[in-house]
Amino acid sequence: MFKNLVILPVVAIVIALAGCEAPKDAALEAAQDAAIADIRSQLETKDAEQDKAVSRVEAMTEQNRSALRALNDKIDRMFRTISRK
């Protein structure tokens, strides 16, 4: 008798809790998907901006190297001219 008084309510509680699983909300999932898509597009935009910045930096670096080579050549010509005299 005591077993029935303990087992039946425990089984009823387990069944009740199993049936209380929260249902999936389609609107919530759609909002999450939209937020994820928005974040991905922002990341892609930032990646594109960084790629442009990297290419600008590479172009500036090459321009600076070219200017330094020209300056070095000019200095070499000056020293050659001075050493002749």
N, C-alpha and C positions, 0 to 999 in steps of 0.2 A: 504494500500500500504506500509506504513512504517513498519507494522507488518511483512509483507512478506520479506522485506529487512533485518530485524533483525532475524526472526525465521529461515528462510532457511539457512543462513550461519552458525548459531549456530548449527542447526541439522546436517549440512554437516561436521562441525568440530567434533562434538561428534561421528559421524559415522566413520570419518577418524581416530580419536584417538582410537576408539574401535578396528579398524582393524590393528592398529600398535602394538599390543601386541607382545612382544619379543618371538620368537619361542624357544622352548627348544632345546638345543644343546646336541646331544647324546654323543659327544666326551667330552664335559664338564662334563656331568653327570658321564661318565665312569671314568674320571680323579678324580672326587670327591669321587666316590666309592672306587677307588684304594687307595686314600689318607686315607680314613677312615679305610679301611682294614689294611693298613700299621700301622696306629696309634694304632689300636686294637692289632695287633700282638706285637708291641713294649710294650704296656701296659701288655699283657699277659707274655711277657718275663721278664719284671720288677717284676711282681707279683711272678713268679717262683723264681727269684733271691732272693726276700724278704723272701719267704717261706723257702728257703735254709738257709738264714742268721738267721732267727728266730730259726730254728731247731739247728743250730750250737750254737747259744747263749743259748738255753735251755740245750744242752748237756754240755756246759762249766759251766753253773750254777750248774747243778747236780754234775759235777766233783768237783767244788769248795766246794759245801756243803759236799760232801764226804770227801774231804781233811780236812775241818774244823772239821768234826766229829772225824776223826782219830786223829787230833792234840788235840782236847779237851779230848779225851780218854787218850792220852799219858800224858797230863798235869795232869789229874785226878790220873793216876797211880803214877806219880812223887810225887804229894802231899800226896797220901796215904803212899808211901814209906818213905817220909820225916817225916810224922806225927808218924810213928811207932817208929822212932829212938829217 
